[in-house]
Amino acid sequence: MKVWDLPTRLFHWLMLLTVGFSWWSAEIGHMDWHTRSGIAALILLVFRLIWGVIGSSTARFANFVRAPAAVFAHLRRPGNAIHTPGHNPLGGYSVVAMLLALAAQVGTGLFAVDVDGIESGPLSYLVSFDQGRTAAAVHHISFSVLQVLVVLHVLAIIYYRIRGRRLVMPMLTGRDGQVAARFGSLTGGGPLRAFIALAVALLLGWWISAGAPL
């Protein structure tokens, strides 16, 4: 049964590669590559936010961000949701946390200023030096938060694998044979909506990379 659309899966793996490359390029001092990968992460993030509104059923925020009561019910009886498609109630909040951390990471990077003021984000000219340095500090902190969330994500995958639920292969193939047939396959989305979301994300990424000229 198909549970994840192609745009959602591409976002997942491309963001993983982009964040990894961003870390590596900063570690070896290639800040020009780091800036480009940051813009790529921005494009991916904007796409996912739009896709979370107009995408397929399992990708939409409205379908997996539940009330806190649903999360507590899931924690009391985690087996009840183990064979449902998409994110369970707790997983939905983890997605939101990950996207917020990514937004903080990408957003602060746009305004960050390094100590000598040479290697700075494309929007750093809009803020003072001290504000840019604060953005740089938050940029480092948000990456630490992101690392913690990634570790928790991996641990959750291992936990569900121990309980008999495979999560990695469905994110690769889009199909999950463990989902109960009564839930049906995913609905909505489609190439046209994906194209619109990507076009908006690319346009915004280009505009910001150019310094957001008015």
Secondary structure, 3 states (H helix, E strand, C coil): CECCCHHHHHHHHHHHHHHHHHHHHHHCCCHHHHHHHHHHHHHHHHHHHHHHHHCEHHHCHHHHCCCHHHHHHHHHCHHHHCCCCCCCHHHHHHHHHHHHHHHHHHHHHHHCECCCCCCECCCHHHCCHHHHHHHHHHHHHHHHHHHHHHHHHHHHHHHHHHCCCCCHHHHHHCECCCCCHHHCCCCECCHHHHHHHHHHHHHHHHHHHCCCCC
